[in-house]
Amino acid sequence: IKRVALECPELIIVMIGANINGVETMENIYTVGIVNNNTKLAEYYSAASVFLNPSRQETFGKTTAEALACGTPVVAYRTTIPEEHWLSWAMLQGILGKLKRC
């Protein structure tokens, strides 16, 4: 996350949940902590342009499913996306390409 924040300073990154990886807050990184209100959580997902799931070990984590349910595109490692959702992920190459160019 820090690398994306440094390489793409124009992006605003909002982290939801426990900050267990010790990511330091920067000018474009905000942490809101754990959100226990489902309506508020859905508002965060819906307001996002894209949801980034940096985990390589989840097998289609709950947060990925929640983001997709709110209509938010997801960028994740192939190991975290079931094959039936791979086409949706492939359509995000434009977004992923923009992140790589930053």
C-alpha angles and dihedrals in degrees: 000000000000091000092053090047092051097044095043106036091167091067120091111217120199116191117200122196136024114341092228096152092060094238106178118232112251132180091276099034119084127179122204099179126221114345113207096174109090093203092053091046091052089050091055092049093046093049092054122097089210138357116227117204105188094182118118095187107052117102097219098320125219093249091057090052091047092052092049090048088056091052094252117143114240130217112197142141114277089247090066097051124072115233093251090062095045093095090056089051092049089057088062093067089107090058092043090048090053091052090051092050094052 
